[in-house]
Amino acid sequence: MTLNELLPYLRRLYTLIAKDRLIPNVWQTAERMGINIAAVKINSAKTRWGSCSAQKSINLSRNLVAADPMLIEYVIVHELCHTAHMDHSPAFWEMVSRYIPDYKDRREALKEVQTVLSEFGLE
């Protein structure tokens, strides 16, 4: 079996792992941060690790499961902070830094993960 033939199975596996591990992680982190959210969903976004809607629904890319747990934590906290600040204002980044002081390093490391995923056709 070639890599291209395996890709649909890997994508499905990433989705299953994401639903099993990331969704509970978001709810637990939201509770720890004292943030109320409406829902958590897994999607197949290729250009975003996550998003937060105005209705406080958190969406995460299934590909996030390929990242280190510390990078996953950053993305989750980043999206949860958007429930208070729906922008990337200084107030938003100050809130992120309260929970993830090294967020800039983690954000850079995510770019490397994206590069690797792209090389294997998993973007």
Buried (B, 14 or more C-beta within 10 A) or exposed (E): EEEEEEEEEBBEEBBEBBBEEBBEBBBEBBEEBEBEBEEBBBBEBEEEBBBBBEEBBBBBBBBBBBBEEEBBBBBBBBBBBBBEBEEEEEEBBEBBBEBBEEBEEBBEBBEEBBEEBEEEEBB
